[in-house]
């Protein structure tokens, strides 16, 4: 992997790591749906400006429906579930659950026959799953079932949708530029947000949004949602979804630290243990010590 791709991946994950507590702060200060809509409005306008600058607009008619479906299920629906879950849980828990993306990506690739699942990957999945269970359900040594757990589970579901987005997008970023694919999916998702969330959006007039929230919306919309998505898709195009997703391991540590400093969240031993298990499971699933182990470890997914 060349340095340019590595640098792009590290930059993407750094921005997403900062973005988790920023999104949490955003949904705490205004309606979740209105926040998401205005953020994606900024993102869509940014994408359209990039497309205009590069003079890239055209796609095949047959690809419009698939991109619209990606925009609905893997952007609009994913954002709805993710931000509503982020509102209910902590930035720390959110970050640890986001670390499961490499495992989920491997799992979906295996189910769809895009890749073959190995014994090591299955073992790593189980270790990561144990870590996520600890983070979601344990607090102070006791099993808990409360609103925060609901938020954690919603974030976990949204990670499945996000991993599916990464995989579904690859076909189109191999055919078109990353900017064009992101631009079209953003446009479609923005339309769905406006149609389904009209009453919530109407209740929050742009003039009622304070300066700090506008800074949050502009930064997360322009940088985290547009620039980073375009860069990420380019990396996936170059090295594949599974290799790219491994870099998510960097994100939880940064998000947890920012959540503690900025949002005054509490760090407990169960979050630490859960995070270590989750990240260890991801690393274990990716690491191979020999070519012989690689051959022995393959399991076909029927």
Long-range contacts (C-beta under 8 A, 24 or more apart in sequence): 1-239, 1-243, 5-235, 5-238, 5-239, 8-231, 8-232, 8-234, 8-235, 9-232, 9-235, 9-244, 9-247, 10-247, 10-250, 11-228, 11-231, 12-228, 12-231, 12-232, 12-235, 12-247, 13-247, 13-248, 13-250, 13-251, 14-250, 14-254, 15-223, 15-224, 15-228, 16-98, 16-224, 16-228, 16-248, 16-251, 17-95, 17-250, 17-251, 17-252, 17-253, 17-254, 17-255, 17-258, 18-224, 18-254, 18-255, 18-258, 19-220, 19-224, 20-86, 20-91, 20-94, 20-95, 20-98, 20-251, 20-255, 20-258, 20-259, 21-91, 21-255, 21-258, 21-259, 21-262, 21-263, 22-216, 22-219, 22-220, 22-224, 23-83, 23-86, 23-220, 24-86, 24-87, 24-90, 24-91, 24-94, 24-259, 24-263, 25-216, 25-262, 25-263, 26-213, 26-216, 26-217, 26-220, 27-83, 27-84, 27-86, 27-87, 28-87, 29-210, 29-212, 29-213, 29-216, 30-204, 30-209, 30-213, 31-200, 31-203, 31-204, 32-83, 32-84, 32-87, 32-200, 33-80, 33-193, 33-197, 33-200, 33-201, 34-197, 34-200, 34-201, 34-203, 34-204, 35-83, 35-213, 35-217, 36-79, 36-80, 36-83, 36-193, 36-197, 37-190, 37-193, 37-194, 37-197, 37-200, 37-201, 38-204, 38-206, 38-209, 38-217, 38-221, 39-217, 39-220, 39-221, 39-225, 40-79, 40-186, 40-189, 40-190, 40-193, 40-221, 40-225, 41-190, 41-221, 42-217, 42-218, 42-221, 42-222, 42-225, 42-226, 43-186, 43-221, 43-222, 43-225, 43-226, 43-229, 44-183, 44-186, 44-187, 44-190, 46-221, 46-222, 46-226, 46-227, 47-179, 47-182, 47-183, 47-186, 47-187, 47-226, 47-230, 48-183, 48-187, 50-179, 50-183, 50-226, 50-230, 51-179, 51-180, 51-183, 54-177, 54-179, 56-176, 56-177, 56-179, 56-180, 57-180, 59-176, 59-180, 59-184, 63-172, 63-175, 64-184, 66-172, 67-172, 67-181, 67-184, 67-185, 67-188, 68-188, 70-165, 70-168, 70-169, 70-172, 70-185, 70-188, 71-184, 71-185, 71-186, 71-187, 71-188, 71-189, 71-191, 71-192, 72-188, 72-189, 72-192, 73-161, 73-164, 74-161, 74-162, 74-164, 74-165, 74-168, 74-169, 74-185, 75-165, 75-185, 75-186, 75-188, 75-189, 76-188, 76-189, 76-192, 76-193, 76-196, 77-161, 78-158, 78-161, 78-162, 78-165, 79-158, 79-189, 79-193, 81-154, 81-155, 81-157, 81-158, 81-161, 82-154, 82-155, 82-158, 82-162, 84-151, 84-154, 85-150, 85-151, 85-152, 85-153, 85-154, 85-155, 85-157, 85-158, 86-151, 86-155, 87-151, 88-147, 88-148, 88-150, 88-151, 88-152, 88-154, 89-148, 89-151, 89-152, 89-155, 90-148, 90-259, 90-263, 90-265, 91-255, 91-256, 91-258, 91-259, 91-263, 91-265, 92-255, 92-256, 92-259, 92-260, 92-265, 92-267, 92-271, 93-135, 93-136, 93-148, 93-151, 93-152, 93-155, 93-271, 94-152, 94-155, 94-255, 95-251, 95-252, 95-253, 95-254, 95-255, 95-256, 95-259, 96-131, 96-132, 96-135, 96-252, 96-256, 96-271, 96-274, 96-275, 96-278, 97-132, 97-135, 97-136, 97-152, 97-155, 97-156, 97-159, 98-155, 98-159, 98-248, 98-251, 98-252, 98-255, 99-128, 99-248, 99-249, 99-251, 99-252, 99-275, 99-278, 99-279, 99-282, 100-128, 100-129, 100-132, 100-156, 100-159, 100-278, 100-282, 101-159, 101-162, 101-163, 101-166, 101-245, 101-248, 102-242, 102-245, 102-246, 102-248, 102-249, 102-282, 102-285, 102-286, 103-128, 103-129, 103-281, 103-282, 103-285, 104-159, 104-160, 104-163, 105-163, 105-166, 105-167, 105-241, 105-242, 105-245, 106-242, 106-285, 108-160, 108-163, 108-164, 108-167, 109-167, 109-241, 109-242, 110-301, 111-301, 112-167, 113-301, 114-167, 115-242, 116-298, 116-299, 116-300, 116-301, 117-298, 117-299, 117-301, 118-285, 118-294, 118-297, 118-298, 118-299, 119-296, 119-297, 119-299, 120-284, 120-285, 120-287, 120-288, 120-293, 120-297, 121-285, 121-297, 122-285, 122-299, 123-281, 123-284, 123-285, 124-281, 124-282, 124-283, 124-284, 124-285, 124-286, 125-281, 125-285, 126-281, 127-277, 127-278, 127-280, 127-281, 127-284, 128-277, 128-278, 128-279, 128-280, 128-281, 128-282, 128-285, 129-281, 130-277, 130-281, 131-273, 131-274, 131-275, 131-276, 131-277, 131-278, 131-279, 131-280, 131-281, 132-156, 132-274, 132-278, 133-274, 134-270, 134-273, 134-274, 134-277, 135-270, 135-271, 135-274, 135-275, 135-278, 138-270, 138-274, 139-268, 139-270, 140-268, 140-270, 141-270, 163-241, 163-245, 166-232, 166-236, 166-241, 166-244, 166-245, 167-241, 169-233, 169-236, 170-236, 170-237, 170-240, 170-241, 173-233, 173-234, 173-236, 173-237, 174-237, 178-230, 178-231, 178-233, 178-234, 178-237, 179-230, 181-233, 182-226, 182-229, 182-230, 182-233, 186-225, 186-226, 246-282, 246-286, 248-282, 249-279, 249-282, 249-283, 252-278, 252-279
